[in-house]
Amino acid sequence: MKITIEFDGTEEQEEVRTALDGWKWKLAMWDLDQELRVKSKYAPDEDDPNVVEAYYTIREELRDILNSYNLNLD
């Protein structure tokens, strides 16, 4: 498959960078999701349960936001 994206002029430079960096955003969100997974799944027993619950909540919210944009990390 071949896709062509055209941008006009330097005023659209930010849009070009956004289009080209999409895969970096996905990797960054995947890294964040994995970090939250590790912190919640392997938290030491002495960690505050509220902190661990916050990790679960933030991870769920991240996935909900991505899902609302029809995006997924899988």
N, C-alpha and C positions, 0 to 999 in steps of 0.2 A: 504494500500500500504506500502511496506517496501523497503527502499533504503539503500544500503550499499556503503559507501565511504571508500576507503582504501588509506592510506598515508604511505610512508616508511621513517622511521628514523626521527631524530630531525631536519635535514636540511629542511624538509617540514613543520616545525612547524607553520610558518607564513601562509601557505596555509590552514592548518587545522583550525587555528583561523579564517581566512577569511570565510571558509565554514560554520563554526559554528555560526559566528556573522552576517550572512546575514540578519536575521530578525531584528537585531538591526539597521543595516544600513537603512532598509526600514522604521522603526519607526522614525529614526532621520530625514530622508528626508521628511516624512509625517509631522513631527513637524515643520520643516523649512517651508514647503509649507503652513501649516496652519498659522504660524506666519506672513508670507508675505501676506496671504489673509486678516488676521485681520488688519494688518497695512495699507493695501491699501483700504479695504472696510470701515473701521471705523475711518479713519484718520480725525482728527479735521479739520474744514474748514480753520483754519488759517495756517495749514501746507503748506509748499511750494509745489505747484502742480508738480514741477519737481521731488521732493522726492517721492511723491505718484506714479507718472508715473514710477519711477525707481523700486518701489516695484512690480508693474504690469509686467514690463519688466523682472526682475529677476525671478519672479514666472513662467512666460512663458518660459524663457530660461531653468530653472530647469526641467520643464515638457518636453521640447524638448529634452534635454539631456537624460532623463530617457527613453523617447520614442525611441530614437536612439539605445538604448540598449535593446529594446523590454521589458521595465519595465513600470509598472504603479503603482500609489499609491492607486488605488481604489480596 
